[in-house]
Amino acid sequence: MTMALIVRDAINKDLDSIYEVVSLAFKEKQNLRDEEIIEARLVKELIKNNDDIVNLVVEDSVIVGHVLVSPVTLEPDAGLSCGQVAPLSVLPGFQSKGIGCSLMQAVIEKSKKKGLDALFLLGDPNYYKKFGFVASAVKNAYGPSEYFQELELKAGCLESLNVHVHLAPAFIRLEL
């Protein structure tokens, strides 16, 4: 019998479990860097650099899911506080059971409470549109793409802005 799922802030003792969840969630993609799943390495670097504005886990009897929001900067500075959601990870045996949805809803709410104006992410538009994400017209490292998406947490904050999104340094170092 499993316990009820709990979404909570990650704590230091969760780190090994988080890296394992991220590694297993992305294992099929075989995107390795120095024999490590690149998404797990990204999480390690973001946390090590204190670039984790929001860091949530889903716990059953063990941690089964994780999501992280790192800071982004807009150039020129538009006076906004924004974040990048990446990665969203769920253990393979727990996928397609609503855990990713629970994490996304929780990360959006937590980001609002932290005072973020907008969130960005790179992902499947068909999945993320149910959370209100839309293709972003903001310039970014990925170029024009329906996969680079935004969610305004403060309505209209990104309208008519001519800015470029810069992700946290770990994304650049890892060429993500």
C-alpha positions in Angstrom: 0.0 0.0 0.0 1.3 3.5 -0.9 1.0 6.6 1.1 -0.9 9.7 -0.2 1.3 11.7 -2.6 2.8 14.8 -1.0 4.2 17.7 -2.9 6.8 19.6 -0.8 9.9 21.8 -0.9 13.0 19.8 -1.5 15.5 19.6 1.4 19.2 18.8 1.5 18.7 15.1 2.5 16.6 14.7 -0.7 19.4 15.5 -3.1 20.6 12.0 -3.9 17.0 10.8 -4.4 16.4 13.8 -6.7 19.4 13.0 -8.9 18.3 9.4 -9.1 14.7 10.4 -10.1 16.0 12.8 -12.8 18.5 10.3 -14.1 15.9 7.5 -14.4 13.3 9.8 -15.9 15.6 10.9 -18.7 17.6 7.6 -19.0 15.8 6.6 -22.3 17.0 9.8 -24.0 20.6 8.7 -23.4 21.7 12.3 -23.3 25.0 11.8 -21.4 27.8 14.2 -20.5 30.8 12.7 -18.8 28.8 9.4 -18.3 26.1 11.3 -16.4 22.5 12.0 -17.6 22.7 15.7 -18.6 19.4 16.7 -16.9 20.7 15.3 -13.6 23.9 17.2 -14.0 21.9 20.3 -14.8 20.0 19.9 -11.5 23.2 19.3 -9.6 24.8 22.5 -11.0 21.7 24.6 -10.5 21.3 23.6 -6.9 25.1 23.9 -6.2 25.0 27.5 -7.6 21.9 28.3 -5.6 20.0 28.8 -8.8 16.9 27.0 -7.6 14.1 29.6 -6.9 11.6 26.7 -6.5 12.7 23.1 -5.9 9.8 20.7 -5.3 9.5 16.9 -4.9 6.6 14.5 -4.9 6.8 11.9 -2.2 5.1 8.6 -2.1 6.9 6.3 0.3 10.0 7.6 -1.6 10.6 10.6 -3.9 8.9 9.8 -7.2 9.0 13.3 -8.9 10.9 16.5 -9.0 10.7 20.0 -10.6 13.0 23.0 -10.4 12.7 26.6 -11.4 15.9 28.6 -12.0 16.3 32.3 -12.5 16.4 33.9 -15.9 17.4 37.5 -16.7 15.9 39.6 -19.4 18.1 41.9 -21.5 17.5 44.8 -21.4 16.3 44.6 -17.9 12.5 45.0 -17.9 12.2 45.0 -14.1 10.6 41.6 -14.1 11.4 38.5 -12.0 11.2 35.4 -14.2 12.1 31.7 -14.0 12.8 28.7 -16.2 11.0 25.5 -15.4 13.5 22.6 -16.0 13.6 19.8 -15.7 10.2 18.2 -14.8 11.0 14.6 -13.8 8.9 11.6 -12.7 10.1 8.1 -12.1 9.2 5.9 -15.1 6.9 3.6 -13.1 5.0 6.6 -11.8 4.5 8.4 -15.2 1.1 9.0 -16.7 -0.5 9.0 -13.2 -0.9 12.8 -12.7 2.3 13.3 -10.8 3.8 15.6 -13.4 0.5 17.6 -13.5 0.6 17.9 -9.7 4.2 19.1 -9.8 3.4 21.7 -12.5 0.4 23.1 -10.7 2.4 23.3 -7.5 5.4 24.9 -9.2 3.2 27.6 -10.7 1.5 28.3 -7.4 4.9 28.4 -5.5 6.3 30.7 -8.3 3.4 33.1 -7.8 4.0 33.1 -4.0 7.7 33.8 -4.6 6.7 36.9 -6.6 7.7 35.7 -10.1 6.2 37.6 -13.0 6.5 34.9 -15.6 7.8 31.4 -16.2 9.5 30.0 -19.3 10.2 26.4 -20.4 11.2 24.3 -23.3 8.8 21.4 -23.8 5.9 19.8 -25.6 3.3 22.5 -26.4 0.5 19.9 -26.3 1.4 19.0 -22.7 2.1 22.4 -21.2 -0.8 24.3 -22.8 -3.1 22.7 -20.1 -1.2 24.8 -17.6 -1.6 28.0 -19.6 1.8 28.0 -21.4 1.9 29.5 -24.9 4.6 29.8 -27.5 6.8 32.7 -26.5 7.8 35.5 -28.8 10.6 36.6 -26.4 14.0 36.1 -27.9 15.9 33.2 -26.5 18.9 30.8 -27.0 16.7 28.3 -28.8 15.5 30.6 -31.5 11.9 30.9 -32.7 10.1 27.7 -31.6 6.7 26.6 -30.5 8.6 24.5 -27.9 9.9 27.6 -26.0 6.9 28.7 -24.0 5.9 31.2 -21.5 3.3 31.6 -18.8 2.6 35.1 -17.5 1.9 34.9 -13.8 1.2 38.6 -13.8 -1.1 39.2 -16.8 0.3 41.3 -19.6 3.8 41.5 -18.1 5.5 40.2 -21.3 3.4 42.0 -23.8 5.2 44.2 -26.3 8.6 43.6 -24.7 11.6 43.5 -26.9 14.0 41.5 -24.7 16.2 38.4 -24.8 15.9 35.7 -22.1 19.1 34.5 -20.6 19.0 31.3 -18.7 21.0 30.4 -15.6 24.8 29.9 -16.2 24.5 26.0 -15.9 22.4 25.9 -19.0 25.1 27.7 -21.0 27.9 25.6 -19.5 26.1 22.4 -20.3 25.0 23.7 -23.8 21.3 23.1 -23.0 
